[in-house]
């Protein structure tokens, strides 16, 4: 009608859901280049100690123990005569794939591979930020607790039905020009690809917690760890994912870097690739093995950072070289 005037309704964008552990589900928590979000320890760790950052991510994702990953990275870099860089890229690629699949982050194997290959530091920083594999502001070389297994099964569905039937009614406050929006579906009831959190409410499912270039979300320790201590970051991711114990991963990576004469890059690349694949599959993240291989090869640091961020393999603001708790076993359907 001529006498009526139009009006606009401002609708806020919904915040990405988080799982019980506080990890973003459905998307990366930070961008691929957001390494400086936590300069200490994330940015410094991925830049100066990439072995530590990658070990933390590996432990956080449960790929392996923190020590095993760290030692492996060191050995690869030491004894492979430069080929350790390739292995590091593969490791970061695998870790990013695992993180993306577990938290249902959009993407693919090829994208993961490109990220790990082009900028492994940013990749590690992004993973570390997403999975919370470091403590912001603290240069702690210890790994974070490994993430629990993704709660997928009939028990979870039964619990969902039980909660839905017994949930108390909620009062809806009617506001002028308000639009009633349906409540968010439970994590298991949401379509694949939609961001939500896992049973613990900490880690995102279906989307990366941080972008591939989101290393700066937790510059410390994620960005720093993935850049300078990739062995630690990858070992944390491996331990977090249950791939190998933190000490085993850290020692292995360290020895590889020391005695491989450059060949360790290949071993680390494979390790990161494996970690990313595990993360992507565990958290139902979009993508495939090819994308995981590409990002692990192109930028292993960014790949490790992304996995570490997604699986919370570090403590934001803390340069802790230790691992976090390993995630519970993951049962594929």
TATARA-V174124 format. One line per field, one symbol per residue. ss: DSSP state (H for helix, E for strand, - for the rest). phi: phi as a letter, one per 30 degrees, with the letter a starting at -180 (. if undefined). psi: psi as a letter, one per 30 degrees, with the letter a starting at -180 (. if undefined). A space follows every 50 residues. Layout:
ss->???
phi->???
psi->???
This chain:
ss->-----------------E-E---E-------EE-EHHH-E-HHHHHHH-E EHHHHHHHHHH--EEHHHHHHHHHHHHHHEEE-HHHHHHHHHHHHHHHHH HH------HHHHHHHHHH-HHHHHHHHHHH--EEEE----EEEEE----- ---HHHHHHHHHHHHH--------------------HHH------EE--- E--EE-------EE-E---E-HHHHHHE-HHHHHHHHHH----EEHHHHH HHHHHHHHHEE-EHHHHHHHHHHHHHHHHHHH------HHHHHHHHHHEH HHHHHHHHHHH--EEEEE-EEEEEE--------
phi->.dddcdbccdcddddddbddcicdcjaddbddccddebebcddddddcbd dddddddddddidaddddddddddddddcchjddddddddddeddddddd ddchcdkaddddddddddadddddddddddchcbceibdcdddddddddd dblddddddddddddcdddcdcdccdhccdcddddeedcdddjddacddd iccdbjaddbddccddebebcddddddcbddddddddddddidadddddd ddddddddcchjddedddedddedddddddddchddkaddddddddddbd ddddddddddchdbceibdcdddcdddeeccdd
psi->lefkkllkkkkkkkkkllafggkkkflkelleghegeiejfeeeefeeif eeeeeeeeeefgelleeeeeeeeeeefefghfffeeeeeeeeeeeeeeee eeghkkaleeeeeeeeeeieeeeeeeeeeeghgljkfkikglllkkklkk ikaeeeeeeeeeeeegkkkkkkkklkgkkkkklklleffklkfkkllaef gekkkfkkflleghegeiejfeeeefefifeeeeeeeeeefgelleeeee eeeeeeeegfhfffeeeeeeeeeeeeeeeeeeghkkaleeeeeeeeeeie eeeeeeeeeeghgljkfkikglllkkklkkjk.
